[in-house]
Amino acid sequence: MSSNMRIDKVCSYCGSHFVAKTTVTRHCGDSCAKKAYKLRARMKKISETEIETEIIVRRERVKKSEEISDREILSIKQAAEYIGVSISSINRGMKSGEIPYTKMLGRVFILKRKIDEKLGL
């Protein structure tokens, strides 16, 4: 079935004006259609990779939080992750006396029990 339709359109890939014979035509020619397909395929792969990466990162976060919840003694970094604040906030809390800590052999140890008491958990 032939069509006598002539529709002025703009190519969704290159942006040039062309005359389409159907209402569903999106590209000015075969080369733009192929390039657009390649771009869609590339973007699909990138988004799949980003989703996989996000899943891995979430698993690692859950694993870290489980490790922290099992510990009684935390480092500064672990305490920051446990409370959900920055390391600088933990250091300020230690300096002001709000967060009790112990220093031994150049390392800082914070009792999780003390943090829970301060937070009322």
TORPA-4810 file (N, C-alpha, C, O; in nm, 3 decimals):
<nodes>
NODE_1_0.084_-0.117_0.000_0.000_0.000_0.000_0.089_0.123_0.000_0.172_0.140_0.089_M
NODE_2_0.071_0.206_-0.096_0.154_0.327_-0.104_0.087_0.441_-0.029_-0.034_0.444_-0.009_S
NODE_3_0.172_0.532_0.011_0.121_0.645_0.087_0.148_0.773_0.011_0.256_0.792_-0.044_S
NODE_4_0.051_0.860_0.010_0.068_0.990_-0.055_0.096_1.099_0.047_0.093_1.218_0.015_N
NODE_5_0.122_1.057_0.170_0.148_1.155_0.277_0.287_1.213_0.262_0.382_1.143_0.226_M
NODE_6_0.297_1.339_0.290_0.426_1.407_0.295_0.424_1.491_0.422_0.347_1.587_0.433_R
NODE_7_0.510_1.456_0.518_0.512_1.525_0.647_0.650_1.583_0.669_0.751_1.512_0.662_I
NODE_8_0.655_1.714_0.697_0.782_1.777_0.730_0.819_1.739_0.873_0.739_1.757_0.965_D
NODE_9_0.942_1.684_0.891_0.988_1.640_1.023_1.132_1.682_1.045_1.201_1.729_0.954_K
NODE_10_1.175_1.664_1.168_1.313_1.691_1.206_1.373_1.560_1.254_1.313_1.491_1.337_V
NODE_11_1.490_1.525_1.205_1.558_1.402_1.242_1.591_1.405_1.391_1.648_1.502_1.440_C
NODE_12_1.556_1.298_1.462_1.581_1.295_1.606_1.727_1.270_1.637_1.768_1.285_1.752_S
NODE_13_1.808_1.233_1.538_1.951_1.212_1.562_2.034_1.335_1.525_2.109_1.388_1.607_Y
NODE_14_2.020_1.379_1.400_2.108_1.488_1.354_2.040_1.625_1.358_2.109_1.727_1.352_C
NODE_15_1.908_1.629_1.366_1.838_1.756_1.375_1.806_1.823_1.243_1.756_1.935_1.241_G
NODE_16_1.835_1.756_1.132_1.806_1.817_1.001_1.660_1.795_0.963_1.596_1.701_1.009_S
NODE_17_1.609_1.885_0.879_1.471_1.876_0.832_1.464_1.780_0.715_1.553_1.776_0.630_H
NODE_18_1.356_1.701_0.710_1.334_1.608_0.599_1.184_1.588_0.580_1.104_1.626_0.665_F
NODE_19_1.149_1.527_0.467_1.009_1.497_0.437_0.987_1.348_0.458_1.052_1.265_0.394_V
NODE_20_0.896_1.314_0.550_0.866_1.174_0.581_0.741_1.130_0.507_0.651_1.209_0.482_A
NODE_21_0.737_1.002_0.474_0.621_0.947_0.405_0.527_0.873_0.502_0.416_0.836_0.465_K
NODE_22_0.573_0.852_0.625_0.489_0.789_0.727_0.494_0.872_0.855_0.581_0.957_0.871_T
NODE_23_0.402_0.846_0.943_0.395_0.924_1.068_0.495_0.874_1.173_0.523_0.945_1.269_T
NODE_24_0.547_0.755_1.155_0.636_0.697_1.256_0.784_0.716_1.223_0.870_0.680_1.304_V
NODE_25_0.816_0.771_1.108_0.956_0.792_1.069_1.020_0.893_1.163_0.965_1.000_1.188_T
NODE_26_1.138_0.857_1.216_1.205_0.943_1.313_1.338_0.999_1.262_1.389_1.098_1.315_R
NODE_27_1.393_0.934_1.159_1.527_0.973_1.113_1.525_1.008_0.964_1.440_0.961_0.888_H
NODE_28_1.620_1.092_0.926_1.622_1.141_0.789_1.670_1.037_0.689_1.641_1.047_0.570_C
NODE_29_1.743_0.938_0.736_1.793_0.836_0.646_1.844_0.716_0.721_1.836_0.708_0.844_G
NODE_30_1.895_0.621_0.645_1.943_0.495_0.702_2.064_0.517_0.793_2.076_0.453_0.898_D
NODE_31_2.154_0.607_0.753_2.276_0.627_0.833_2.242_0.686_0.970_2.299_0.645_1.071_S
NODE_32_2.148_0.782_0.975_2.107_0.838_1.104_2.033_0.734_1.188_2.049_0.731_1.310_C
NODE_33_1.955_0.651_1.126_1.882_0.545_1.198_1.981_0.447_1.260_1.964_0.406_1.375_A
NODE_34_2.085_0.409_1.183_2.186_0.317_1.236_2.266_0.381_1.349_2.293_0.316_1.451_K
NODE_35_2.303_0.507_1.333_2.377_0.577_1.438_2.293_0.591_1.565_2.344_0.577_1.676_K
NODE_36_2.165_0.620_1.548_2.075_0.633_1.663_2.059_0.499_1.733_2.054_0.493_1.856_A
NODE_37_2.052_0.391_1.656_2.041_0.258_1.714_2.166_0.225_1.796_2.157_0.174_1.907_Y
NODE_38_2.283_0.254_1.738_2.409_0.229_1.809_2.415_0.309_1.939_2.460_0.259_2.041_K
NODE_39_2.369_0.434_1.933_2.368_0.518_2.052_2.275_0.461_2.158_2.309_0.458_2.276_L
NODE_40_2.155_0.415_2.116_2.061_0.355_2.211_2.120_0.229_2.274_2.108_0.207_2.394_R
NODE_41_2.185_0.145_2.192_2.246_0.022_2.242_2.357_0.054_2.341_2.369_-0.011_2.445_A
NODE_42_2.439_0.155_2.310_2.548_0.195_2.398_2.493_0.247_2.530_2.543_0.212_2.637_R
NODE_43_2.389_0.331_2.524_2.330_0.386_2.645_2.265_0.276_2.730_2.268_0.282_2.852_M
NODE_44_2.206_0.176_2.665_2.147_0.064_2.737_2.254_-0.013_2.814_2.235_-0.048_2.930_K
NODE_45_2.368_-0.039_2.748_2.478_-0.109_2.815_2.530_-0.028_2.934_2.558_-0.083_3.040_K
NODE_46_2.544_0.102_2.915_2.593_0.189_3.022_2.496_0.187_3.140_2.539_0.176_3.255_I
NODE_47_2.367_0.197_3.113_2.270_0.197_3.222_2.267_0.063_3.294_2.252_0.059_3.416_S
NODE_48_2.280_-0.048_3.220_2.286_-0.180_3.283_2.408_-0.191_3.374_2.400_-0.246_3.484_E
NODE_49_2.522_-0.139_3.327_2.643_-0.142_3.407_2.628_-0.057_3.531_2.673_-0.097_3.639_T
NODE_50_2.566_0.060_3.519_2.544_0.146_3.635_2.453_0.079_3.737_2.476_0.090_3.857_E
NODE_51_2.351_0.009_3.689_2.260_-0.062_3.780_2.335_-0.173_3.853_2.319_-0.190_3.974_I
NODE_52_2.415_-0.249_3.779_2.494_-0.356_3.842_2.590_-0.299_3.946_2.605_-0.356_4.054_E
NODE_53_2.654_-0.188_3.914_2.746_-0.124_4.007_2.673_-0.078_4.132_2.723_-0.095_4.243_T
NODE_54_2.554_-0.019_4.116_2.475_0.027_4.230_2.436_-0.090_4.319_2.436_-0.077_4.441_E
NODE_55_2.402_-0.204_4.260_2.367_-0.323_4.339_2.487_-0.370_4.420_2.473_-0.403_4.537_I
NODE_56_2.603_-0.372_4.358_2.725_-0.414_4.428_2.756_-0.319_4.542_2.790_-0.363_4.652_I
NODE_57_2.745_-0.188_4.518_2.773_-0.089_4.622_2.676_-0.105_4.738_2.717_-0.097_4.854_V
NODE_58_2.548_-0.127_4.709_2.449_-0.145_4.815_2.479_-0.269_4.897_2.467_-0.267_5.020_R
NODE_59_2.519_-0.379_4.830_2.555_-0.501_4.904_2.672_-0.475_4.997_2.673_-0.522_5.111_R
NODE_60_2.772_-0.401_4.948_2.888_-0.370_5.031_2.848_-0.285_5.151_2.899_-0.306_5.261_E
NODE_61_2.758_-0.188_5.131_2.712_-0.105_5.242_2.641_-0.188_5.348_2.663_-0.171_5.468_R
NODE_62_2.555_-0.280_5.302_2.483_-0.366_5.395_2.582_-0.454_5.472_2.569_-0.474_5.593_V
NODE_63_2.680_-0.505_5.400_2.781_-0.590_5.463_2.859_-0.511_5.567_2.885_-0.561_5.676_K
NODE_64_2.897_-0.387_5.534_2.970_-0.302_5.630_2.885_-0.271_5.751_2.933_-0.277_5.864_K
NODE_65_2.757_-0.238_5.729_2.671_-0.205_5.842_2.649_-0.326_5.931_2.638_-0.312_6.052_S
NODE_66_2.643_-0.447_5.872_2.631_-0.569_5.952_2.758_-0.592_6.033_2.751_-0.633_6.148_E
NODE_67_2.874_-0.565_5.971_3.001_-0.579_6.043_3.006_-0.482_6.160_3.050_-0.519_6.269_E
NODE_68_2.963_-0.360_6.138_2.967_-0.259_6.243_2.871_-0.294_6.355_2.903_-0.276_6.473_I
NODE_69_2.753_-0.345_6.320_2.655_-0.377_6.424_2.702_-0.495_6.510_2.657_-0.509_6.624_S
NODE_70_2.791_-0.579_6.458_2.843_-0.692_6.535_2.957_-0.651_6.628_2.987_-0.725_6.722_D
NODE_71_3.019_-0.539_6.606_3.135_-0.496_6.684_3.094_-0.422_6.811_2.988_-0.360_6.817_R
NODE_72_3.179_-0.430_6.910_3.159_-0.354_7.034_3.249_-0.231_7.038_3.215_-0.129_7.099_E
NODE_73_3.365_-0.241_6.971_3.461_-0.131_6.968_3.473_-0.084_6.823_3.492_-0.164_6.732_I
NODE_74_3.461_0.048_6.804_3.462_0.105_6.669_3.579_0.199_6.649_3.628_0.260_6.744_L
NODE_75_3.625_0.209_6.525_3.721_0.312_6.489_3.644_0.441_6.460_3.521_0.441_6.462_S
NODE_76_3.715_0.547_6.434_3.649_0.675_6.404_3.563_0.661_6.278_3.449_0.707_6.275_I
NODE_77_3.618_0.599_6.175_3.545_0.582_6.049_3.421_0.495_6.069_3.313_0.528_6.018_K
NODE_78_3.435_0.386_6.143_3.321_0.299_6.168_3.214_0.369_6.251_3.095_0.351_6.227_Q
NODE_79_3.257_0.451_6.350_3.162_0.526_6.431_3.085_0.626_6.344_2.965_0.645_6.362_A
NODE_80_3.155_0.689_6.252_3.090_0.784_6.161_2.985_0.713_6.075_2.875_0.764_6.056_A
NODE_81_3.019_0.595_6.023_2.924_0.518_5.943_2.807_0.471_6.029_2.692_0.471_5.983_E
NODE_82_2.834_0.432_6.153_2.731_0.380_6.243_2.628_0.488_6.275_2.507_0.463_6.275_Y
NODE_83_2.676_0.609_6.303_2.586_0.719_6.338_2.527_0.784_6.213_2.414_0.834_6.215_I
NODE_84_2.604_0.782_6.105_2.558_0.845_5.981_2.602_0.990_5.970_2.531_1.073_5.914_G
NODE_85_2.719_1.019_6.024_2.775_1.155_6.015_2.914_1.146_5.955_2.963_1.037_5.925_V
NODE_86_2.977_1.261_5.936_3.111_1.262_5.878_3.217_1.234_5.985_3.190_1.242_6.105_S
NODE_87_3.336_1.200_5.939_3.448_1.175_6.030_3.482_1.303_6.106_3.520_1.297_6.223_I
NODE_88_3.469_1.418_6.040_3.497_1.546_6.107_3.402_1.568_6.224_3.442_1.621_6.327_S
NODE_89_3.276_1.528_6.207_3.178_1.543_6.316_3.217_1.455_6.434_3.202_1.496_6.549_S
NODE_90_3.266_1.336_6.408_3.311_1.246_6.516_3.430_1.310_6.587_3.436_1.310_6.710_I
NODE_91_3.524_1.363_6.510_3.641_1.428_6.571_3.601_1.547_6.657_3.656_1.566_6.765_N
NODE_92_3.504_1.628_6.610_3.457_1.742_6.690_3.390_1.692_6.818_3.410_1.749_6.925_R
NODE_93_3.310_1.586_6.807_3.244_1.530_6.925_3.343_1.476_7.024_3.322_1.488_7.145_G
NODE_94_3.450_1.416_6.977_3.555_1.365_7.067_3.627_1.481_7.134_3.657_1.475_7.253_M
NODE_95_3.656_1.586_7.058_3.728_1.701_7.112_3.644_1.774_7.217_3.698_1.821_7.317_K
NODE_96_3.512_1.783_7.193_3.425_1.854_7.288_3.386_1.767_7.408_3.331_1.818_7.505_S
NODE_97_3.415_1.638_7.400_3.383_1.549_7.511_3.247_1.482_7.499_3.208_1.406_7.587_G
NODE_98_3.175_1.507_7.391_3.045_1.444_7.372_3.057_1.295_7.340_2.971_1.216_7.377_E
NODE_99_3.163_1.259_7.272_3.185_1.119_7.236_3.306_1.069_7.315_3.419_1.111_7.288_I
NODE_100_3.284_0.980_7.413_3.397_0.927_7.490_3.479_0.829_7.406_3.423_0.752_7.328_P
NODE_101_3.608_0.835_7.422_3.697_0.748_7.343_3.818_0.710_7.425_3.846_0.770_7.530_Y
NODE_102_3.891_0.610_7.377_4.015_0.565_7.440_4.122_0.561_7.334_4.097_0.518_7.221_T
NODE_103_4.241_0.606_7.371_4.354_0.602_7.280_4.452_0.497_7.330_4.488_0.495_7.448_K
NODE_104_4.494_0.411_7.237_4.591_0.309_7.275_4.681_0.280_7.155_4.633_0.251_7.046_M
NODE_105_4.810_0.289_7.178_4.910_0.263_7.073_4.886_0.349_6.950_4.905_0.303_6.837_L
NODE_106_4.844_0.473_6.971_4.825_0.567_6.861_4.694_0.549_6.786_4.670_0.617_6.686_G
NODE_107_4.609_0.457_6.833_4.480_0.436_6.767_4.368_0.481_6.859_4.381_0.477_6.981_R
NODE_108_4.259_0.524_6.798_4.144_0.571_6.874_4.036_0.463_6.871_4.004_0.410_6.765_V
NODE_109_3.981_0.432_6.988_3.875_0.332_7.000_3.755_0.397_7.065_3.768_0.470_7.164_F
NODE_110_3.637_0.370_7.009_3.512_0.424_7.062_3.421_0.306_7.093_3.401_0.219_7.009_I
NODE_111_3.367_0.304_7.214_3.275_0.197_7.251_3.138_0.225_7.192_3.081_0.332_7.211_L
NODE_112_3.085_0.126_7.120_2.954_0.141_7.057_2.846_0.160_7.163_2.749_0.232_7.141_K
NODE_113_2.863_0.095_7.276_2.768_0.106_7.386_2.754_0.251_7.432_2.644_0.297_7.462_R
NODE_114_2.866_0.324_7.437_2.865_0.463_7.480_2.791_0.551_7.378_2.719_0.644_7.416_K
NODE_115_2.810_0.522_7.250_2.740_0.597_7.146_2.590_0.573_7.159_2.510_0.667_7.151_I
NODE_116_2.552_0.447_7.178_2.410_0.413_7.193_2.351_0.485_7.314_2.237_0.532_7.307_D
NODE_117_2.425_0.494_7.425_2.377_0.564_7.544_2.357_0.712_7.514_2.256_0.770_7.554_E
NODE_118_2.451_0.772_7.444_2.440_0.915_7.410_2.319_0.942_7.320_2.251_1.044_7.333_K
NODE_119_2.294_0.848_7.227_2.184_0.866_7.133_2.051_0.819_7.191_1.945_0.843_7.133_L
NODE_120_2.057_0.752_7.304_1.934_0.703_7.367_1.879_0.578_7.300_1.758_0.556_7.299_G
NODE_121_1.967_0.496_7.245_1.923_0.372_7.178_1.923_0.254_7.272_1.889_0.143_7.231_L
</nodes>
